[in-house]
Amino acid sequence: MRYVVIVALVAIVASLGSALVFVMRDRSASRRAVHALAVRVGLSVALFLFLMAGFYFGWIPGRLS
């Protein structure tokens, strides 16, 4: 579970970095930056839903007080 979250966070940061590169280098009306940012948003939403499902199904234990 921990490794899935780490891989997802690395993929989100990589997508954000690629969008930054596309914005800095592309001077034309290219939609590559928009696509990279859409991928980042999709990965973020998928990670959030995965974490919610993991907590619901008991894959992620809650804090013991």
LINBELPE-V21303 format. One record per pair of residues at least 12 apart in sequence whose ideal C-beta (glycine too) atoms are under 7 Angstrom apart, sorted by the first residue. I is the first residue (numbers start at 1). GAP is how many residues later the second one is. D is the distance in whole Angstrom. If there is no record, write none. Layout:
BEGIN
i:I gap:GAP d:D
i:I gap:GAP d:D
END
This chain:
BEGIN
i:1 gap:53 d:6
i:1 gap:58 d:5
i:1 gap:59 d:7
i:8 gap:35 d:6
i:8 gap:39 d:4
i:11 gap:32 d:6
i:12 gap:28 d:6
i:12 gap:31 d:5
i:12 gap:32 d:6
i:15 gap:21 d:5
i:15 gap:24 d:5
i:15 gap:25 d:4
i:15 gap:28 d:6
i:16 gap:24 d:5
i:18 gap:18 d:5
i:19 gap:14 d:5
i:19 gap:17 d:4
i:19 gap:18 d:5
i:19 gap:21 d:7
i:22 gap:14 d:6
END
